[in-house]
């Protein structure tokens, strides 16, 4: 390091460096278990100063998930530099925990052989997640660098549809025939060191490798060695078809409180298993997607490229512009009424706004109910009736309050009655639209989380203006 004259800071001696690292380690996380800004800055400063050893000492105690958080918090133009400084600390487990966009950026700087090495250290589902979004040429190069067994497993997973059980499952599991005893199973597990170490259940299969039951490890460890697996296993089990959508997989895990579940192909053969740690991720991902789709915000990932975000949001903003023009054309039908009663221009926005809020509330409840299978064809009529009663109650209450308020301000009973009636009418429209629109889209195989908000808003704006201005035309003198 070159000298910088009188302004240069004295270098820390060895003990001071150790103390600084220890202090940083003690303050890595805040009360919400997030990395503190000061800690992130300390790591980035060490990398910027060329002190890779200090940076590695700072982050070496971190869990892979925390190290992934550190890389995501690093500015995009410095991630490659930080990853290079940390070296082998940024391993396969860290890459599997990274945000998709951040991982793609880092992997883009690696040779296919390095990516293949990372993929071979992961479970099949995590390896697939790492390489499934790569360009075809890069993906093929990585597959060719894998050993034949790993390549076959990953290619098989990639042959299934995206977001299906086949992509989500891992192929490493333990399956035994029903004629084995508990003692034989224990000996088998001890004698085969190449078996997966992450499992909680052992699947029992028939001669055609079809699952006929399962045993939890705790049952095996607490039973005499002489007990046959056929007598110990539980035959009733939840089997996951290989082409089932991951959202439906998550719902089954939630409904039946599963730890893991066997995945079967079209002929009923056992081809893999899904574990609850993967499902927790899916539940969080699907819930976030539905919320963002309702707002038309695209994926809503802060690491998503700006152009992709703009394209996703602009699409729905243009659609909203069209629906707003439709609502404006409704207002245009009543220009004469608005000219006669100027106060209507100030009040009509309240009618549409209240209806829009009510519609959004109902829509959020219905979309969630559809996503979690709470709302089905069996209880649709009851749901419609329930939301109609809620809308009528809320509309009558709000209509009364707004009618009284407008009378206090304007002193016109006819205007108050028209205003209150319009509020009630638009709340009923909002309640029915909030239920019927997503249900109709769902029945026509259109994702209600994506499209519902636009149609509900269009109906509450257009019919809100129409009801208010129409009633005003009829009754105001």
C-alpha positions in Angstrom: 0.0 0.0 0.0 1.4 3.4 -1.0 1.9 6.1 1.6 -0.6 9.0 1.6 1.3 11.6 3.7 0.1 13.0 7.0 -3.6 12.2 6.2 -3.0 8.4 6.0 -4.7 6.3 8.7 -2.4 4.0 10.7 -2.8 0.3 9.8 -4.4 -2.0 12.4 -2.2 -4.5 14.1 -3.1 -8.2 14.3 -5.0 -8.0 17.6 -7.0 -4.9 16.5 -8.0 -6.7 13.2 -9.2 -9.7 15.2 -11.1 -7.4 17.6 -12.7 -5.6 14.6 -13.7 -8.9 13.0 -15.2 -10.2 16.3 -17.1 -6.9 16.8 -18.5 -7.2 13.2 -19.4 -10.8 13.8 -21.4 -10.0 16.9 -23.4 -7.4 15.2 -24.1 -9.2 11.9 -27.9 -9.4 12.4 -30.5 -7.1 13.7 -33.5 -8.0 15.8 -35.4 -9.3 12.7 -32.4 -11.6 11.7 -31.5 -9.4 8.8 -27.9 -8.5 8.0 -27.1 -5.1 9.4 -26.0 -2.3 6.9 -22.8 -1.8 8.9 -21.8 -5.4 8.5 -22.5 -5.4 4.8 -20.5 -2.2 4.4 -17.6 -3.8 6.3 -17.5 -6.7 3.9 -17.7 -4.4 0.8 -15.0 -2.1 2.2 -12.7 -5.1 2.8 -13.2 -6.3 -0.8 -12.7 -2.8 -2.2 -9.4 -2.4 -0.3 -8.2 -5.7 -1.7 -8.3 -7.5 1.6 -10.0 -10.7 0.5 -8.8 -12.6 3.6 -10.5 -10.1 6.0 -13.7 -10.3 3.9 -13.7 -14.1 4.1 -13.1 -14.0 7.9 -16.1 -11.7 8.3 -18.5 -13.9 6.3 -17.2 -17.4 7.1 -19.6 -17.9 10.1 -22.6 -17.0 7.9 -25.2 -19.6 7.0 -25.5 -20.1 3.2 -28.9 -18.3 3.2 -27.3 -15.3 5.0 -24.4 -15.3 2.5 -26.9 -15.3 -0.3 -28.6 -12.3 1.4 -25.2 -10.5 1.5 -24.7 -11.0 -2.3 -28.3 -9.8 -3.0 -27.7 -6.6 -0.9 -24.5 -6.0 -2.8 -24.8 -3.5 -5.7 -25.2 -5.3 -9.0 -22.0 -4.0 -10.5 -19.9 -5.3 -7.6 -21.4 -8.8 -7.1 -18.9 -10.5 -9.3 -16.0 -8.8 -7.5 -17.4 -9.8 -4.1 -18.1 -13.4 -5.2 -14.5 -13.7 -6.5 -13.0 -12.4 -3.3 -15.1 -14.8 -1.2 -14.0 -17.7 -3.4 -15.2 -21.2 -2.5 -17.4 -19.7 0.3 -19.8 -19.0 -2.5 -20.6 -22.6 -3.1 -23.5 -24.7 -4.4 -25.6 -24.1 -1.3 -25.3 -20.4 -1.5 -26.2 -20.4 -5.2 -29.3 -22.4 -4.5 -30.4 -19.8 -2.0 -29.9 -16.8 -4.3 -32.6 -14.8 -6.0 -33.1 -16.1 -9.5 -31.8 -12.9 -11.2 -28.8 -12.5 -9.0 -27.9 -16.2 -9.4 -28.2 -15.9 -13.2 -25.8 -12.9 -13.2 -23.2 -14.8 -11.2 -23.5 -18.0 -13.2 -23.2 -16.0 -16.4 -19.5 -15.3 -15.4 -18.7 -19.0 -14.7 -17.5 -21.6 -17.1 -19.9 -24.5 -17.8 -17.6 -26.9 -15.9 -17.9 -24.8 -12.8 -21.7 -24.6 -13.1 -21.7 -28.4 -13.6 -19.6 -28.9 -10.5 -22.0 -26.8 -8.4 -25.0 -28.6 -9.9 -23.6 -32.0 -9.0 -23.4 -31.1 -5.4 -27.1 -30.2 -5.1 -30.3 -32.1 -5.0 -31.9 -32.6 -8.4 -34.6 -30.0 -7.8 -32.0 -27.3 -6.7 -29.8 -28.2 -9.7 -32.7 -27.8 -12.1 -33.6 -24.4 -10.6 -30.0 -23.3 -11.2 -29.8 -24.2 -14.9 -33.4 -24.2 -16.2 -33.4 -20.5 -17.2 -30.0 -20.6 -18.9 -29.8 -20.1 -22.7 -30.1 -23.4 -24.6 -26.5 -23.4 -25.7 -25.2 -22.7 -22.1 -27.6 -25.2 -20.7 -26.4 -27.9 -23.1 -22.7 -27.1 -22.3 -23.4 -27.5 -18.6 -25.3 -30.8 -19.1 -22.4 -32.2 -21.2 -20.0 -31.3 -18.4 -22.0 -33.4 -15.9 -21.4 -37.0 -15.2 -23.9 -39.3 -17.0 -26.0 -40.1 -13.9 -26.5 -36.5 -12.8 -27.1 -35.5 -16.4 -29.8 -38.1 -16.9 -31.6 -37.0 -13.7 -31.5 -33.3 -14.6 -32.6 -33.9 -18.2 -35.5 -36.0 -17.0 -36.6 -33.2 -14.6 -36.3 -30.6 -17.4 -38.6 -32.7 -19.6 -41.5 -31.9 -17.2 -43.5 -28.7 -17.4 -42.2 -25.7 -15.4 -43.7 -25.3 -11.9 -44.7 -29.0 -11.9 -44.0 -31.7 -9.3 -41.5 -33.2 -11.8 -39.4 -30.0 -11.6 -39.8 -29.7 -7.8 -39.1 -33.3 -6.8 -35.7 -34.8 -5.9 -34.8 -38.2 -7.1 -32.6 -39.2 -4.1 -34.8 -41.2 -1.8 -34.9 -44.5 0.1 -37.3 -47.2 -1.1 -37.4 -50.8 0.1 -39.5 -53.9 -0.7 -42.2 -54.9 1.7 -40.7 -58.3 2.5 -37.8 -56.8 4.4 -37.8 -56.6 8.1 -36.9 -53.6 10.3 -33.5 -55.0 11.0 -32.7 -55.6 7.4 -33.7 -52.0 6.5 -31.5 -50.6 9.3 -28.6 -52.8 8.1 -29.2 -51.7 4.5 -29.1 -48.0 5.5 -25.8 -48.5 7.4 -24.2 -50.5 4.6 -25.0 -48.1 1.8 -23.1 -44.9 2.4 -24.1 -43.5 -1.0 -27.8 -43.1 0.0 -29.2 -39.6 0.5 -28.9 -38.3 4.0 -31.9 -35.9 3.9 -35.0 -38.1 4.4 -37.6 -38.6 7.1 -39.7 -41.4 5.5 -38.8 -44.6 3.8 -41.1 -45.7 1.0 -42.2 -49.3 0.6 -42.6 -50.4 -3.0 -43.9 -53.5 -4.8 -42.1 -55.5 -7.5 -43.0 -52.9 -10.1 -41.6 -50.1 -8.0 -45.0 -48.7 -7.2 -45.3 -47.2 -3.7 -47.7 -49.2 -1.5 -46.9 -47.6 1.9 -44.4 -45.6 3.9 -42.6 -45.7 7.3 -41.3 -42.8 9.3 -37.8 -43.2 10.6 -39.0 -42.9 14.2 -41.2 -46.0 13.7 -38.3 -48.0 12.4 -35.9 -47.0 15.2 -38.4 -47.8 17.9 -39.6 -51.2 16.6 -38.0 -54.7 17.1 -35.7 -55.8 14.3 -37.9 -58.8 13.6 -41.0 -56.8 12.6 -41.8 -56.9 8.9 -42.1 -53.7 6.9 -45.4 -54.9 5.6 -46.7 -55.0 9.1 -45.2 -51.6 10.2 -45.9 -49.4 7.2 -48.9 -47.2 6.8 -50.6 -48.0 3.5 -52.7 -44.8 3.2 -50.5 -42.1 1.7 -50.7 -39.0 -0.4 -49.2 -39.6 -3.8 -48.2 -36.7 -6.0 -48.6 -37.1 -9.8 -45.5 -36.0 -11.5 -47.3 -33.4 -13.7 -49.2 -31.8 -10.8 -48.8 -28.0 -10.6 -46.6 -26.9 -7.7 -49.4 -24.7 -6.2 -51.6 -27.8 -5.9 -48.7 -29.7 -4.4 -48.3 -27.0 -1.7 -52.0 -27.2 -1.0 -51.8 -30.9 -0.4 -48.9 -30.5 2.0 -50.8 -27.9 3.9 -54.0 -29.8 4.0 -52.6 -33.1 5.1 -49.6 -31.8 7.2 -47.1 -33.7 5.1 -43.3 -33.8 5.8 -42.6 -35.5 2.5 -44.6 -37.1 -0.3 -43.9 -39.7 -3.0 -44.1 -38.6 -6.6 -45.4 -41.1 -9.2 -45.4 -41.2 -12.9 -48.4 -42.0 -15.2 -48.0 -45.8 -14.5 -47.8 -45.3 -10.8 -44.1 -45.9 -10.4 -42.1 -44.1 -7.7 -39.9 -41.5 -9.4 -39.1 -39.1 -6.7 -40.1 -37.3 -3.5 -41.0 -33.7 -2.5 -40.0 -32.5 1.0 -41.6 -29.8 3.1 -38.6 -27.4 2.8 -39.2 -27.0 -0.9 -43.0 -26.6 -0.4 -42.5 -23.7 2.2 -40.6 -21.9 -0.6 -43.4 -22.5 -3.1 -46.1 -21.3 -0.7 -44.2 -18.0 -0.2 -43.6 -17.7 -3.9 -47.1 -18.4 -5.0 -48.6 -16.0 -2.4 -46.3 -13.2 -3.4 -47.1 -13.8 -7.1 -50.9 -13.5 -6.5 -50.5 -10.3 -4.6 -48.3 -8.7 -7.3 -50.5 -10.0 -10.1 -53.6 -8.3 -8.5 -51.8 -5.0 -8.8 -50.4 -5.6 -12.3 -46.8 -5.2 -11.0 -45.3 -8.2 -12.8 -43.0 -10.3 -10.7 -42.2 -7.4 -8.4 -38.6 -8.6 -7.9 -36.3 -5.7 -7.0 -33.5 -7.6 -8.8 -35.5 -7.9 -12.0 -34.0 -5.9 -15.0 -35.6 -2.5 -15.3 -36.8 -3.1 -18.9 -38.7 -6.3 -17.9 -40.4 -4.4 -15.0 -41.4 -1.5 -17.2 -42.8 -3.9 -19.8 -44.8 -5.8 -17.2 -46.2 -2.8 -15.5 -46.8 -0.7 -18.7 -48.9 -3.5 -20.2 -51.5 -3.3 -17.5 -51.3 0.5 -17.2 -52.3 0.7 -20.9 -55.2 -1.7 -20.2 -56.2 0.5 -17.3 -56.0 3.6 -19.6 -58.5 1.9 -21.9 -60.9 1.2 -19.1 -60.5 4.7 -17.8 -61.5 6.0 -21.2 -64.6 3.8 -21.1 -65.6 5.3 -17.8 -64.9 8.8 -19.1 -67.2 8.1 -22.1 -70.0 7.2 -19.6 -69.5 10.6 -17.9 -69.7 12.2 -21.3 -73.3 11.0 -21.7 -74.3 13.3 -18.8 -72.6 16.5 -19.8 -75.9 18.4 -19.6 -76.6 17.2 -16.1 -73.1 18.1 -14.9 -73.5 21.6 -16.4 -76.7 22.1 -14.5 -75.4 20.8 -11.2 -71.7 21.5 -10.9 -71.4 19.8 -7.5 -71.8 16.5 -9.2 -68.3 16.8 -10.7 -66.9 16.9 -7.2 -69.0 14.0 -5.8 -68.9 11.5 -8.6 -65.3 10.6 -7.9 -66.3 9.5 -4.4 -68.9 7.1 -5.8 -66.4 5.4 -8.1 -63.6 5.4 -5.5 -65.8 3.8 -2.8 -67.0 1.2 -5.2 -63.4 0.5 -6.3 -62.2 0.0 -2.7 -65.1 -2.3 -2.0 -64.5 -4.3 -5.1 -60.8 -4.7 -4.3 -61.7 -6.0 -0.8 -64.0 -8.7 -2.2 -61.6 -9.5 -5.0 -58.7 -10.1 -2.6 -60.8 -12.5 -0.5 -62.2 -14.4 -3.5 -58.8 -14.8 -5.3 -57.3 -16.1 -2.1 -60.2 -18.5 -1.6 -59.7 -19.8 -5.2 -56.0 -20.2 -4.7 -56.4 -22.2 -1.5 -59.3 -24.3 -2.8 -61.6 -22.9 -0.2 -64.0 -21.7 -2.9 -65.2 -24.5 -5.2 -68.2 -25.2 -7.3 -69.8 -26.7 -4.2 -70.0 -23.4 -2.3 -70.0 -20.8 -5.1 -73.7 -19.9 -4.7 -73.2 -19.5 -0.9 -70.2 -17.3 -1.5 -72.1 -15.1 -3.9 -74.9 -14.7 -1.4 -72.5 -14.0 1.4 -70.7 -11.2 -0.4 -74.0 -9.7 -1.6 -75.2 -9.4 2.0 -71.9 -7.9 3.0 -72.1 -5.4 0.1 -75.7 -4.5 0.9 -74.9 -3.9 4.6 -71.8 -1.8 3.8 -73.5 0.1 1.0 -76.5 1.0 3.1 -74.3 2.1 6.0 -72.0 4.2 3.8 -74.9 5.5 1.8 -76.6 6.8 4.9 -73.4 8.4 6.3 -72.6 10.1 2.9 -76.2 11.2 2.4 -76.2 12.9 5.8 -72.8 14.5 5.1 -73.8 15.8 1.7 -77.0 17.3 3.2 -75.0 19.1 5.9 -72.7 20.6 3.2 -75.2 21.3 0.4 -78.6 21.4 2.2 -80.4 19.5 -0.6 -82.4 16.4 0.4 -82.8 15.3 -3.3 -79.0 15.4 -3.8 -78.4 13.5 -0.5 -80.8 10.7 -1.5 -79.3 10.4 -5.0 -75.8 10.3 -3.5 -76.7 7.7 -0.9 -78.5 5.5 -3.5 -75.6 5.6 -5.9 -73.2 4.6 -3.1 -75.4 1.6 -2.2 -75.8 0.6 -5.9 -72.1 0.7 -6.6 -71.3 -1.3 -3.5 -73.6 -4.0 -4.7 -72.0 -3.9 -8.1 -68.5 -4.1 -6.5 -69.5 -7.0 -4.3 -71.0 -9.0 -7.2 -68.2 -8.1 -9.6 -65.6 -9.0 -7.0 -67.0 -12.5 -6.8 -68.3 -13.2 -10.3 -65.3 -11.9 -12.3 -62.6 -14.1 -10.7 -64.9 -17.1 -10.7 -65.7 -16.7 -14.3 -62.0 -16.3 -15.3 -61.1 -19.4 -13.2 -63.8 -21.5 -14.9 -62.3 -20.4 -18.3 -58.8 -21.4 -17.3 -57.6 -17.7 -17.0 -55.6 -16.8 -13.9 -58.0 -14.6 -11.9 -55.1 -13.0 -10.0 -53.8 -11.5 -13.3 -56.9 -10.2 -15.0 -59.6 -9.7 -12.3 -58.6 -6.2 -11.0 -58.9 -4.6 -14.4 -62.5 -5.8 -15.0 -63.7 -5.1 -11.5 -62.3 -1.6 -11.7 -63.9 -1.0 -15.1 -67.3 -2.1 -13.7 -67.2 -0.1 -10.5 -66.0 3.1 -12.3 -68.5 2.8 -15.3 -71.5 1.7 -13.3 -70.7 4.0 -10.5 -70.7 7.0 -12.8 -73.8 5.8 -14.6 -75.8 5.1 -11.5 -74.9 8.5 -9.8 -75.3 10.7 -12.9 -78.3 8.7 -14.1 -80.1 9.1 -10.8 -79.2 12.8 -10.7 -80.6 13.3 -14.2 -83.9 11.7 -13.2 -84.5 13.2 -9.8 -82.5 16.5 -9.4 -84.4 19.6 -10.3 
